[in-house]
Amino acid sequence: MKQGLRYVVTKESYDGTFEVGDHISLCANGDIINHKAHGWIDKDDVERATRGMEVEVDVEWAERRRKKLLQELAELPCHRDVVQL
């Protein structure tokens, strides 16, 4: 997994910590946030908790994020625009 992306669990982990359908992301410190469960797994427990787990990029989240970023870009004044305060 890469930081900055959100993933969907497609195969649960062996110990059941992560279930199919969980939406997760990797934190900079190595923790994994489970957005669906509103919790996280400490980096020290990640190896055990993710054994057997399979994930794919959350394409629905990625599309929402892309649209939001494009909207933010469209709202930025270009360098030729004069902005009055």
C-alpha positions in Angstrom: 0.0 0.0 0.0 1.1 3.6 -0.6 0.4 6.6 1.5 -2.1 9.0 0.1 -4.4 6.4 -1.4 -7.5 4.7 0.0 -8.0 1.0 -0.5 -10.9 -1.5 -0.2 -10.3 -4.9 1.4 -11.2 -7.6 -1.2 -10.1 -10.6 0.9 -10.2 -10.5 4.7 -7.1 -11.0 6.9 -6.5 -14.4 8.4 -7.3 -13.2 11.9 -10.4 -11.2 10.8 -9.0 -7.8 11.8 -9.8 -6.6 8.3 -13.0 -7.7 6.6 -14.1 -7.5 2.9 -15.4 -4.1 2.2 -13.3 -2.2 4.8 -11.9 1.1 3.5 -8.4 1.6 4.7 -5.3 3.8 4.2 -1.7 3.7 5.3 -0.5 6.5 7.6 2.9 8.1 7.4 3.9 6.5 10.7 3.0 3.0 9.4 -0.4 2.7 11.1 -3.4 1.6 9.0 -6.7 3.6 9.4 -9.9 1.6 8.9 -12.3 4.3 7.8 -15.3 2.0 7.9 -14.6 1.0 11.5 -13.5 4.5 12.6 -10.3 3.0 14.1 -6.8 2.1 13.3 -4.2 -0.6 13.7 -0.9 0.4 15.3 2.1 -0.1 13.1 3.5 -2.7 15.5 0.4 -4.9 14.8 0.1 -4.3 11.0 2.1 -7.3 9.9 0.0 -9.7 12.0 -3.3 -7.9 11.3 -2.9 -7.9 7.5 -1.7 -11.5 6.9 -3.8 -13.0 4.1 -5.5 -9.7 3.4 -5.9 -8.5 -0.2 -6.8 -4.9 -1.3 -7.4 -2.8 -4.3 -7.5 0.9 -4.8 -10.8 2.4 -3.8 -11.8 3.7 -7.3 -14.9 5.4 -6.0 -12.9 7.4 -3.5 -10.3 8.2 -6.1 -12.9 9.6 -8.5 -14.5 11.8 -5.7 -11.0 13.0 -4.8 -10.1 13.7 -8.5 -13.3 15.7 -9.0 -12.7 17.7 -5.8 -9.1 18.5 -6.8 -10.2 19.6 -10.3 -12.8 21.9 -8.8 -10.2 23.4 -6.5 -7.9 24.0 -9.5 -10.7 25.6 -11.5 -11.3 28.1 -8.6 -7.7 29.2 -8.4 -7.0 32.5 -10.1 -4.5 32.2 -12.9 -1.3 34.3 -12.8 -2.8 36.9 -15.2 -5.9 37.5 -13.2 -6.1 40.6 -11.0 -7.4 39.9 -7.6 -9.0 42.7 -5.6 -8.9 42.5 -1.9 
